[in-house]
């Protein structure tokens, strides 16, 4: 394919008429018509009066939203109208006597859709951008590239898991009880049974492990989850997650799989940014494997200069809260043991994880769905769990699944004891009953797609990786409100252009075109 063919490559294949005229629809060509008093001939409409001078010039006409519509007199007034979308070109491929081919554009583009707003040259105000996200994508290429990169990331993960033998499934989003995460669920109801309590899922974990129980030993799901919690730069109540489960995989297997997946993902992302998404910053994550590992309790005790109490004792909450007072650390709103330990980790461990780092074996109370064991080093009960942090943020959570129905009941009961405003955990009797059928030793893995996309695209706002922003933005869209982008006055019949305008014939010789039978795909 010649460079001229590439620069003329249409969004859809050319359709040919019996007279040899080809029509192509360029879906992303934006034009401006300007009606100026006193002008008798078209000028400054994006092409020269003579032949197109170079292939680069022709590429500029197609890719850079140049002005293709002429200026002409109308009612002694000056009006501006932006015209976009679905513009058809009529081209003819001719072959002369010596076999030289040329591609000619004979007629002005045919309008099929109008934009009734003044097309902005820039859009910087954050509120205007998020309230007019469709315009933001048109004006700011980086905004659209982030969304496209997120799609590529999702496909890369899907392909990796599929090639390794995992089966993709979809599990219920609504159920009588949202389990699988320590989080407040959204509540709703159904017309079919209005008296029943329904919750939106906070995680697909318990459903997926039921499938492993049913003999599907390698499965995964990529889909939405919902947690009725606060909003900030990195959290949104609605988010996308990927979880996979594999029978007979231990924690070391899961860590090795994660490092392999992310290594491939970092390389693919770097290549995409270099070649396709050039408005995004380069991916500079140091992905040398194996990643650094921090053992939760020993590292925390070293940072505090204090030993943690026996975390299974009845006085553990009071003793850990006293450590906060000794070290002048702000106490969390809830003084439950999991909240206290989580706050200590966020203060002393997570900031150390700028490069990819595993935080290993957290206390048992932080992981009610994972297996647990007694640490030889600290004699504390810890979880067979590892969390991967990059840039100080959690990216991957993985652990060996608890498969004893007796231990799972005990851990559920302990979580009920730690209930607070955010943790409204209850005992899921149906899941415990399912475990009685025998869950094989299973490794589970979860990754937030939105946060991973933030990391690889170089943005620090979750709004940027969500097509229409966070929940606050989406809810405010329903309230209406005037757009800050100017709306233009439109001629009575804007699709009718004067036929007396003299359009020049646009030609470009292309000696390497094979002939009239060539189709430009």
Secondary structure by P-SEA (a helix, b strand, c coil): ccaaaaaaccccccccccccbbbbbcccbbbbbbbbccccccccccccccccccaaaaaaacccccccbbbbbcccbbbbbbbbcbbbbbbbbbbcccbbbbbbbccccccccccccccccccccaaaaaaaaaaaaaccaaaaaaaaaaaaaaaaaaaaaaaabbbbbcccccccccccccbbbbbbcccccccbbbbccccaaaaaaaaaaaccccccccbbbbbcccccccccccbbbbbbbbccccaaaaaaaaaaaaaaaaaaaaaaaaccccccccccccccccccccccaaaaaaaaccccccccccaaaaaaaaaaaaacccccccccaaaaaaaaaacccccccccccccccccccccccbbbbbbcccccccccbbbbbccccccbbbbbccccaaaaaaaaaaaaaacccccccccaaaaaaaacccccbbbbbbbcaaaaaaaaacccccccccccccaaaaaaaaacccccbbbbbbccccccccccccccbbbbbbccccccccccc
